[in-house]
Amino acid sequence: MKSAYELAMGRLEKSAPTVNLTDVQKRAIAEVDSEINAKIAEKKIFLEGQLAGAEPAAKDEIRRQLVSELARLEEKREREKEKVRVG
């Protein structure tokens, strides 16, 4: 008798089959991750530097900008990874 986990995994496999990536695709995805991680670090350093020297009124705007930039970069990461997966 199968466990609830095994049954759920079986249903999931039918609706969204597992995709096996080639070594080239894995390297391309790792490159995308590396590139986006570098851009995120760069943005954090730049905006946190601005935040340290900003007036209290401007700090909220800089924080919003940081959150917005990080979200934009994460979306870009997922788009580029999907391009690699699809081909």
C-alpha positions, 0 to 999 in steps of 0.5 A: 500500500502506498503512503499519502506522500507517494500518492501525492507525488504520483499525481504531481508527476502526471500533472507536471512531469519532472524535466531532466536537464542536460549538463549544458543547461545546468551550467547555463542555469548556474551562470544565470544564478551567479550573474544575478547574485553578483548584480544583487550584491552590487545593488545592495552595496550601492543602495545600503551605502546611500542609505547610510548617508541619507537623511531620515526622510529619504531612507524610506524611498531608498528602502523601497528602491532596494526592495523593488530592485531585488524583486526585479532581479529575481524576476529576471533570474526566473525568466532567464532560467526558464529560457534555458530550460525550454531551450 
